[in-house]
Amino acid sequence: MADKSNQPLFNDFPPVTTEEWMAKITADLKGADFDRKLVWKTNEGFKVRPFYREEDLKGLEYLDTLPGEYPYVRGTKTDNQWLVRQDIVVQDVKTAHAKALDILKKGVDAIGFIISDEALISKENISELLRDIDPGSVELNFSTTHGNQKLLGILKELFTEKKVDLKTVKGSLNFDPLGSLTVTGKACVSVDELYNHASGLVKDGIEMPLFQTISVNAKHFGNAGSSIVQELAFGLSLANEYMAQLTNKGVSVDDAAQSIRFNFGIGSNYFMEIAKLRAGRMLWAKIVDAYNPTSKEVTKMHTHCETSEWNKTIYDPYVNMLRTQTEAMSATIGGTNSLTVLPFDKVFRTPNDFSERIARNQQLLLKEEAYFGKIVDPSAGSYYIENLTDSIAHEAWKLFIEVENKGGYFEALKTGFIQAQVKEISEKRQNDIARRKEVLVGTNQYPNKQETVASEINEAQVFSKQPEGTEIEPIHLYRGAEEFEALRLATEKAAKRPRVFMLTYGNLAMRLARSQFSGNFFGCAGYEIIDNLGFETIEAGVEAAKKAEADIVVLCSSDDEYAEAAPATFKALNGEAILVVAGAPACADDLKAQGIEHFINIRSNVLETLQKFNKMLNIQ
């Protein structure tokens, strides 16, 4: 037998053309439409095919670039290390300082101090806050409603006194007046004054080139239910507005570009989020390059990522850990500079030591055990991700240009264009959640039916409210699960928990499948589910339902059997419980003519249906 050990493996496998693949797929579809069955129509405005091949990479201009090379699709670094960041709310300076020292021993190398009370911004307090923290090895980030210029001056003074080289200080100020206007709908001073303040911050921060004084909180759009393309496009437009205004006010192009940090939210659309960061770096590099900087180096995008709040839930909250884990993977594979993994319980209470530790460790596992920091741009060459990157970049650029043609970000915001765009996608996603086309496990699908949370949560924190006294319409920050959660909380607080009885009858496979579907359906409202293996007769099932004091009886059988079984059940119940038929039988119109009103199936709007049942059961 001939020795084949030195022969290339692929010589034994003849190449297969795209036409051959399509012929095979078409045959397997047995006449079904390829586009309808297998092509994914995304919220981002483009379609995703079920497979990609090497030929689909033709024409992508950046494929031959290396990590760290313009236009930085493959990253702004030559490694994939990122900073592990945790934020601390500063209410008491000494307590916050002690916490900062503690978490620095546990793997954190970037800290965010959130200071809501401007009175805390004094040299004495900031000195205490940073005591024993080396600004050369820890990234220092600050978020405050007012007092950014004062804070920056104090930081420079303290670092100078400690003989710290200002060129080595890494960090940021979360000064984003346009982003704040976008979510609050109002500003305390005129927009021109805000731009003057921004230019003043940038000029004061020139001595610290690694410290960004202007933030672009693109995460707001994702947390308002936008598409990934919208988050990227509007974030770029907002940043471009800052670039234009800063340079108009005498800031050099290089200094303006280096002063801007992008804060992105990372959602659960795993590959899309990776591609978003790659596309974002390329587009920002092109935008800054159009201002004619002195070098390509300043066209690098500085990115901080934070796991999304939009898809987090108060029911089955440990699922939030799974969500944040995949989000952290997207952010780090996508090449972020730093990352905050929000604790799984942040949306409904003040995170505790356990949830904060888990959030830190999720990043540390990726970095230290999965070695995500060792390989730069691991998605490079993936036909799928490269095409997603190109598609997102193309669509985001189209939307960016549309905003620019309207006069830029601020003008588009004033006229309501940006809000309308976000609202359109947000409402579609809400409808998809209501119909379970977009799944939130534990909330609108596969609920833990025994779980109760009313006594453990702060409802004022859980449910979003639109700001009042606005000058322009703000985008609405909210979570996708809120309406389902409000529905279920109302059930928890009701005087009586409704009981849903599964009257399983007839065809074994159909009755079991439909009882499982129905239990899952009504479980989303927090109702008590009473399942059954099956009844020999309708009369026996109805008798058991009455004995169980059921409020709702769901008839679970096959379509063929409903023509006789449903009227018999309806008559036997005699109005003592609400009858629901599981499915969409061909005889539905005949059953409705006999007074049977309620049907649930996979095409039902789950949220609206359950809201209707709550109303029927007098649950407010």
C-alpha positions, -999 to +999 in steps of 0.1 A: +000+000+000+014+034-010+024+058+018+001+088+017+014+104+049+030+133+030+000+140+007-022+170+013-055+159+029-077+180+005-063+162-025-087+133-016-117+156-017-126+172-050-138+209-048-176+214-047-190+244-065-216+268-051-239+256-078-236+220-066-243+231-030-274+250-042-286+220-062-283+198-031-300+223-008-329+228-034-334+191-036-335+188+002-360+216+005-384+195-017-399+225-034-399+250-005-387+285-012-350+289-004-352+326+006-382+321+028-369+290+045-332+296+049-324+333+044-325+354+076-340+388+074-323+408+101-333+440+119-301+455+106-315+460+071-297+432+052-303+395+047-280+367+059-276+336+038-273+301+054-238+295+040-208+315+027-178+305+007-144+319-001-157+336-032-179+358-010-148+375+003-139+390-031-138+428-030-133+432+008-106+458+009-092+452+043-085+415+042-048+418+036-043+441+066-027+430+099-039+437+134-029+472+144-029+484+108-052+510+092-083+508+089-081+487+121-108+462+113-086+435+128-080+456+159-061+486+171-036+464+190-012+437+181-025+415+209-060+409+222-055+420+258-083+441+273-089+458+306-113+443+331-134+471+345-158+474+374-177+505+383-182+518+418-210+542+429-194+568+452-217+578+480-191+577+508-155+583+497-139+561+523-162+532+515-156+536+478-119+538+482-118+506+503-139+488+476-115+500+449-085+486+467-103+453+473-114+447+437-079+456+424-067+426+442-093+404+425-083+409+388-097+443+380-074+467+362-098+495+352-121+513+377-151+535+370-161+559+397-197+571+394-201+604+413-236+617+412-232+644+439-210+672+426-203+682+462-181+652+465-157+666+438-130+682+459-093+677+460-095+661+495-121+636+484-105+627+451-071+623+468-087+599+493-105+581+465-072+574+446-050+568+476-026+539+471-039+534+435-012+536+409-025+556+379+003+541+357-011+506+361-048+511+366-072+528+342-092+555+360-127+564+347-151+590+361-188+596+355-204+626+370-235+647+361-217+680+367-182+692+375-161+675+349-138+704+343-132+708+380-126+671+384-101+671+355-082+700+371-080+682+404-067+650+388-040+668+369-030+686+401-029+654+422-009+635+395+016+663+391+021+665+429+028+628+430+052+632+401+032+609+379+040+612+342+007+626+327+014+609+294+010+575+310-023+581+328-051+560+312-088+566+317-118+588+307-144+612+317-180+602+308-188+637+294-213+632+266-237+661+265-254+651+233-258+615+245-273+629+277-297+651+257-307+621+237-319+601+267-332+630+289-346+653+263-332+684+280-300+703+288-292+727+315-274+751+291-274+759+254-259+734+230-232+759+220-222+762+257-220+724+259-196+725+229-175+752+245-173+731+277-163+700+256-135+720+238-123+733+272-121+697+285-102+685+255-077+714+257-072+709+294-066+672+289-041+675+261-012+667+285-029+633+291-031+617+256-043+583+269-071+599+290-102+605+269-123+635+281-152+630+257-175+599+256-199+587+230-225+565+247-237+546+217-249+520+243-280+542+249-293+532+215-290+494+221-306+499+255-335+516+238-341+485+216-323+498+185-307+476+158-269+470+158-266+491+127-285+520+144-263+519+175-232+520+153-244+546+128-258+570+154-228+565+177-205+575+147-227+604+139-226+617+175-188+613+175-185+631+142-206+660+156-180+663+184-152+662+159-167+689+138-175+712+168-141+706+185-121+714+154-143+745+147-134+757+182-097+755+177-089+720+188-065+702+164-078+672+145-053+649+163-063+661+198-100+659+190-098+624+177-077+611+206-100+627+231-131+606+221-140+572+237-169+550+224-190+532+250-208+504+232-235+481+246-231+444+237-262+424+232-269+387+227-266+386+188-233+369+191-216+371+157-233+405+148-218+421+179-183+408+170-188+423+135-201+456+149-169+463+167-148+454+136-170+475+113-170+504+138-132+506+139-130+507+101-157+534+097-143+556+125-109+554+109-123+566+076-142+594+093-112+608+112-090+603+081-113+627+062-103+655+087-067+651+075-049+642+107-011+642+109-010+604+112-031+573+109-024+565+146-050+590+158-077+573+136-078+544+160-112+540+178-110+538+216-137+514+227-152+504+261-179+478+260-206+471+286-230+441+286-265+452+275-293+459+300-320+457+273-322+419+273-319+413+311-347+399+332-360+399+368-375+364+364-351+335+362-323+360+367-294+335+367-301+333+329-286+368+329-252+352+336-255+332+304-264+363+285-235+383+299-211+355+292-218+353+255-218+391+254-184+392+270-172+367+244-185+389+216-168+420+230-134+404+236-133+385+203-144+418+186-113+435+201-126+459+227-101+479+247-119+474+280-151+457+292-176+459+320-197+428+327-228+440+346-238+418+375-267+396+367-290+413+394-282+449+385-316+455+368-336+448+399-315+455+430-282+468+442-256+441+432-241+422+461-207+408+466-216+375+450-230+389+418-201+413+415-176+385+420-193+364+393-193+393+369-155+398+374-148+362+371-167+358+338-140+380+322-111+365+341-122+330+329-121+342+293-088+358+298-069+335+320-084+301+313-099+303+278-069+324+266-091+349+247-064+375+252-037+355+235-051+355+199-058+388+181-088+389+158-097+352+161-127+358+137-104+369+108-110+349+077-144+335+088-165+338+056-195+345+077-181+371+101-162+389+074-194+392+054-213+404+085-186+430+091-189+443+055-228+443+056-229+461+089-204+486+078-223+492+045-257+497+062-243+518+091-225+541+066-257+546+046-275+556+078-246+578+089-247+596+056-285+601+059-279+618+093-252+639+079-274+650+050-299+662+076-274+686+091-256+662+115-265+645+147-280+674+167-302+686+138-314+650+132-322+647+169-340+680+170-363+670+141-370+636+157-354+615+129-331+596+152-359+589+177-383+577+150-357+553+135-350+538+169-387+536+178-395+517+146-370+489+154-378+490+191-416+485+184-408+456+160-387+439+187-413+444+213-438+428+190-414+400+183-410+394+221-448+395+225-451+368+198-420+349+210-401+354+178-375+369+200-370+347+230-362+358+266-358+325+283-376+324+317-398+354+308-417+349+275-406+313+270-398+284+294-408+303+326-401+289+361-437+286+371-430+285+408-409+316+410-420+347+428-400+380+430-424+407+442-410+408+477-374+410+464-373+438+439-375+475+438-402+482+412-391+519+408-357+505+397-372+477+376-396+496+353-385+524+331-401+559+331-400+586+304-383+618+317-406+648+322-402+685+312-383+676+280-373+701+253-370+674+226-383+639+225-358+615+242-353+579+231-369+555+256-344+534+276-362+502+287-358+465+289-375+441+265-390+420+293-408+448+311-443+442+298-442+405+306-427+412+340-455+437+348-481+411+338-466+385+360-460+408+390-497+417+388-506+380+390-483+377+421-501+405+438-536+393+430-558+380+458-560+346+440-535+330+418-554+317+387-554+280+380-551+266+345-562+230+341-550+210+311-578+188+299-558+163+279-578+140+257-576+118+227-545+115+204-515+109+228-488+128+209-510+158+202-524+161+237-490+159+253-474+184+229-503+209+233-504+206+271-467+213+272-472+243+249-501+256+269-485+252+303-455+272+289-479+298+275-499+305+306-469+301+329-455+333+314-483+351+333-474+333+366-506+312+366-507+279+385-506+251+359-523+218+366-512+192+340-526+158+334-516+126+315-550+122+299-587+115+304-608+087+289-638+110+284-645+147+282-669+143+312-641+129+334-618+157+324-644+184+332-653+168+365-616+169+375-612+205+364-642+216+385-628+196+415-595+215+410-614+248+410-598+257+377-603+293+364-592+283+329-595+249+312-573+243+282-585+215+259-555+197+245-562+172+217-559+168+180-575+191+153-597+162+141-611+156+176-619+192+184-650+193+163-668+171+188-646+174+220-646+212+222-685+217+221-688+189+246-663+205+270-679+239+266-713+226+274-701+205+304-682+235+319-714+255+317-695+288+322-678+277+355-644+282+339-630+298+307-625+273+280-594+276+258-586+254+228-550+247+222-543+250+184-557+265+153-581+238+140-598+240+106-631+239+125-623+270+145-650+291+128-676+265+136-665+264+172-667+302+175-702+301+162-711+278+191-696+303+216-661+290+220-640+322+218-605+315+230-577+297+210-539+298+216-513+286+191-478+294+179-492+325+159-508+340+190-496+373+205-487+358+238-485+391+257-518+406+244-535+372+250-523+370+286-532+406+293-567+399+281-570+369+304-557+390+333-584+415+326-610+387+324-598+374+358-599+409+373-562+411+378-551+447+376 
